[in-house]
Amino acid sequence: MPTGTFRCAWPCWPAAVAGILLTALAGSARIMQLRATARKHRRADHRAVKAEAKDSSKARR
């Protein structure tokens, strides 16, 4: 066996796969959370612009 290589015993690889899956799951959950927050802010901004336009049209009359 060459020097510097790491041989993992059989029970080791499922833990590595589980770690990768957990990391991917956490990352996906975070992305979904950020998208939902961005959607809320876009809606709030849209409502604010719509209300401002409505108020300015009333002021012109």
C-alpha positions as CSV (number, residue, x, y, z in Angstrom):
1,M,0.0,0.0,0.0
2,P,1.5,3.4,-1.0
3,T,2.3,5.9,1.7
4,G,-0.1,8.7,2.3
5,T,-3.3,6.9,1.2
6,F,-6.2,6.6,3.6
7,R,-8.0,3.3,3.7
8,C,-11.4,3.6,5.2
9,A,-12.9,0.7,7.0
10,W,-16.3,-0.5,5.7
11,P,-18.4,1.3,8.4
12,C,-16.8,4.6,7.5
13,W,-18.3,5.3,4.1
14,P,-22.0,5.3,5.1
15,A,-21.2,8.1,7.6
16,A,-19.6,10.1,4.8
17,V,-22.6,9.7,2.6
18,A,-24.9,10.6,5.4
19,G,-22.9,13.7,6.1
20,I,-23.1,14.8,2.5
21,L,-26.8,14.2,2.4
22,L,-27.4,16.1,5.6
23,T,-25.3,19.0,4.3
24,A,-27.3,19.0,1.0
25,L,-30.6,18.9,2.9
26,A,-29.6,21.8,5.1
27,G,-28.4,23.8,2.1
28,S,-31.7,23.2,0.2
29,A,-33.7,24.2,3.3
30,R,-31.8,27.4,3.6
31,I,-32.2,28.3,-0.1
32,M,-36.0,27.7,0.2
33,Q,-36.1,29.9,3.3
34,L,-34.3,32.7,1.5
35,R,-36.6,32.4,-1.6
36,A,-39.7,32.6,0.6
37,T,-38.3,35.7,2.4
38,A,-37.4,37.4,-1.0
39,R,-41.0,36.6,-2.2
40,K,-42.5,38.3,0.9
41,H,-40.3,41.4,0.4
42,R,-41.2,41.6,-3.3
43,R,-44.9,41.4,-2.5
44,A,-44.5,44.1,0.2
45,D,-42.6,46.3,-2.2
46,H,-45.2,45.8,-4.9
47,R,-48.0,46.8,-2.5
48,A,-46.1,49.9,-1.3
49,V,-45.6,51.0,-4.9
50,K,-49.2,50.4,-5.8
51,A,-50.4,52.3,-2.7
52,E,-48.1,55.2,-3.5
53,A,-49.4,55.4,-7.0
54,K,-52.9,55.3,-5.8
55,D,-52.2,58.1,-3.3
56,S,-50.5,60.3,-5.9
57,S,-53.4,59.9,-8.3
58,K,-55.8,61.1,-5.6
59,A,-53.6,64.1,-4.9
60,R,-53.7,65.2,-8.6
61,R,-57.5,65.3,-8.6
